[in-house]
Amino acid sequence: MDHLLPGIEPTGRLVESAFIVIVGIGNDKVAYEHILWDQASMLVQLGLLDPESLPVVWAGAAATLKKNLHCRTHFSMRANYQLQGL
């Protein structure tokens, strides 16, 4: 996960996180892309941040979002599904 947490050594822990992807389309092409995620929640799950030090909801938020989207696979699959509807 070097692209999400550069410089952090592997911990061997499982991390769940919700991602928000905003894509702008112009002239039938992707014009821009913004990807947002809760990095503090990831750090808590990896044991690198004290959960009492910040108001983070960790994997609970990802699980709730996953349940509400009726998504049985990874979020990337849901994102691909959304793009097909454009």
Secondary structure, 3 states (H helix, E strand, C coil): CCCCCCCCCCCCCCCCCCEEEEEEEECCEEEEEEEEECHHHHHHHCCCCCCCCCCCCCHHHHHHHHHHCCCCCCHHHHHHHHHHCC
